[in-house]
Amino acid sequence: MEVINSIRMLLLAAWLGIAIYFSAVVAPTAFTVLRSFDLPNANEIAGTIVARTLSVVNISGFILSLLLLITAAVSKKSYAPMSVLFQSGLLTIVAVATGAGEWLIAARMRGLRAAMHGQIDQVPLSDPNRLAFATLHGYSVAALSVAMIAAVLVIVLMILAREKASTVK
């Protein structure tokens, strides 16, 4: 049972690391580097790179959280009932946030980019499509942030439950 719990924690920590790396390194670097070349469509190119990478982060977070929810039933003997309940609730938040981030928010952003004919850099900042895109970008950042915070809390709960179990033995 301890091995399954360790694997569960490792997988969630790995996903969290990927999400943090994407947010702190990949996305800002793509925009900074491409803008440094003074390309007329630097934001469009960087946005394409970031969107494809974010898709991997969101889909993997969704699948992983569902997998961890399923395996929670197997590992519930290792945790107090309230811990299992909180972990399950937080994993549901990860699933909803990453799922919404991918299949609602990002899908709408892709539609807006298509409506701007791949020329987002040339679309005026006051254009309704560009304004909607910026708003959705904020929602996308918020959704991933919520998923990452929930993942951190699950890991903390797992660690606390492990420490409590080791002191009881």
NORCOR-V141142 format. One line per field, one symbol per residue. ss: DSSP state (H for helix, E for strand, L for the rest). phi: phi as a letter, one per 30 degrees, with the letter a starting at -180 (. if undefined). A space follows every 50 residues. Layout:
# NORCOR-V141142
ss=???
phi=???
This chain:
# NORCOR-V141142
ss=LHHHHHHHHHHHHHHHHHHHHHHHHHHHHHHHHHHHLLLLLHHHHHHHHH HHHHHHHHHHHHHHHHHHHHHHHHHHHHLLHHHHHHHHHHHHHHHHHHHH HHHHHHHHHHHHHHHLLLLHHHLLLLLHHHHHHHHHHHHHHHHHHHHHHH HHHHHHHHHHHHHHHHHHL
phi=.ddddddedddddddddddddedcbddddedddddddhddbedddddddd ddddedddddddddddddddddddcdddbdedddddeddddddedddddd edccdddddddddddchibedcdedddeddddddddeddddddddddddd deddddddddddddddddd
